[in-house]
Structure formats: C-alpha cells, structure tokens
C-alpha cells in the first residue's frame, strides 16, 4: 500500500520465499535478501531460491490421515507458493508429495520474479537490521557472521546435525534384483524395492557399523535430529533397528508373493526417472565407504552415485526464550523469525512458518493484533510449540500430538485423524480470512 514501510526478508529458502510471496501478494514491498548466486553454503548448489537440500519428498499428501498432509492443505488456504510449485513439479511417490527438486526451485524463483512488490537483493546478511520490519529466515545453515550476531543478541543458539541420502542413476540399478511396488499397495508402483535376504542384510549391517565416517565424533541424543538420523547411527541401536525402520519389509511383497527379510526403497528424483534417492538412507560415511557399503545391496552392486550423502550442522534458536507465538522477538516486535531456525523441522513445516511470520508481520504493520496460535490447526500448534516454555527444547515436526485434543474421545484411529483434519481446516479457514482482513 502507498506509503507503507517495506519488509526485509533475509533468506530465500522455503520460509523466506513463502514470507516474501505472502507479503508482496498483500501489497507490501519486500526486499528478499540472499547471497545466491554469488555465494553458496556447503550444502547448497542450485542458483535458484527455495532449494531442497536433503530429500525431494515433502512427505505425505494425505490430508485426512497425516498431520503433514493436513498442514499442506492449511497452507493452501493461505495461498502457499511452495504448494503451488510442488503440484506443478510433482513426481510419482505413492502417497507422498515428492518433487523434481531443481524444477521446484526454479518454479518458485520464477513466480517470485513475476510478483509485483518483490525486489531481489544479492548480498550476505551479517546482522539484524535495527528499527526495520524484518523476517529472518536464513535457515539452519546461517552464515557465520549473522549467526554470531544472533548469538550475541539472543544469548546463544542451539544446534543439531542433519544428513542427506545418496542418489544413484536409474540405469545403474540392477532391475533383475528389484521389484516395483508401494507399501500396502498404495500408489501406482512408484517405488523400486531392493530386497535382501537375512545373510545379505546381516553383511550390510556389519559393513555399515565398521565403515569410516566423514565427521568423527560421539553423537548423543541432542546432536542428531531423530527425523534425519544417519543409517549408521540407527544401526548402532541394534541389528534389527533398520529392519524395523528404514528397511522394513512390512506391506511389501515381491513377484513371488513373499515378503523379503529387509527392503531398501528407491524413489524417483525427477519425472524422467533417470535418478533415484535411497529412501531413509541419510548418512555421514566417507564417500568411498558409501559406495562400498551400499553396493553390497544386490540391486546396487553396480550403482553409479550421482550424489553422495552428506551431513552438516543445523543451527536453531532457543525459541521459547526469545520468540513470541506470532514469530516475533519478545525484545523487538518488528523482527520476526521463520523456518527451521525457529525449531520447526521439515520442508513443509519451515514453509508454513514463513507464512505464519508474514501474516503476523502484516497484521502488526497495519495496527492489527497478531493471529492467535490456534492449536486446533497444525500451523498454529507449531507456532505455539516453539514459543512455549521448554527446558529441553528440540525441533518439532507436524504431528497430531501437538494439536489440541478432540472434544470427545475417539478410539478409531482413522476416524480420529479425519476429525482432527475437519476441525483443523475449519479453524485454518477462519485464520486465513482473519489474516486477509488485516
């Protein structure tokens, strides 16, 4: 609107792009600040914004049976740019919403480039501006100077380690040692399954446990986020841990109708199906070790690795101590934070927090009260979680456990999830309308 102050959005990841798009589409001028393409973090390589560093999956698309699927629908009610791009660049992945990562980033970048009121600023932010409307969404790989400024200003930051899985070329997979199927028959055969018998699985676990890691240290519970636990760390918990988790054969049957002892699933990285991601195989092994160990799986004996798995340090704030539920600093209501650095974990959760911060920033700019963190919605519940007092604060994914309990006890799990979803969507629609009236 004429005469209205501009907002500086620092960081053009999922949260920053959502924040910039929301504000600009509501008539607010935005300076979207990012060091790309002049400079990249150790985990980034795509010059486009909104780059997906780890998996290409945005997790479940089931609105009525999964909390992350429900969160996606809530975001669509707020005009999410990442959900729009995800649908345009979607690749088959059974019940999950997976995307072609480079096309997804390009789609979001192109959309923002065509959006009025957004001005791209290519520079590395080194500190938080004083006296300006600002949304900081620099993500878990915040630059050293800005991280130091945050630590000095906010009394320190927390951190954990995150990991990505390897990607192999489709042509190098031994299809004779695979079968195509989705767990429990959900989907249209979008996953390539690499079965192992007991002897093959035991040998793989032995190799995994003895392999040399790239980052040598003793990880404890607070070092590695549970949702991105490297397979070699999981294997330390017991020889059958992988077989009851990442490599579980439940719901999968080969062409002979039998269930394998263990199964590694491969998911398409692009629409053409020329590259496949090793699902759930985040790892911190040295690159030669990754090739040696994963090549022990029969279907991958001659695998060509297009990208090896990597691990990097992710920084997040002690949000309960410094943030309000609207995403703003308790000490300065004009400065907001969004994304994984606030303590939400996951692509979708990070993007949703960008919308949340932008909607509340817009409300404050126009003299309106912030949106209530309605815990009947996943978006509101995540906002409430990161701001609630917590002496052992750790990152949180979307899940039903953070939602307000239903008004009556429901024992049927499927019905309970549907009731959560129906209630959440009604509440989210009201929040979206309230935000529009700001």
Order of alpha helices (4+ residues) and beta strands (2+ residues): beta-alpha-beta-beta-alpha-alpha-beta-beta-alpha-beta-beta-alpha-beta-beta-beta-beta-alpha-alpha-beta-beta-alpha-beta-beta-alpha-beta-alpha-alpha-alpha
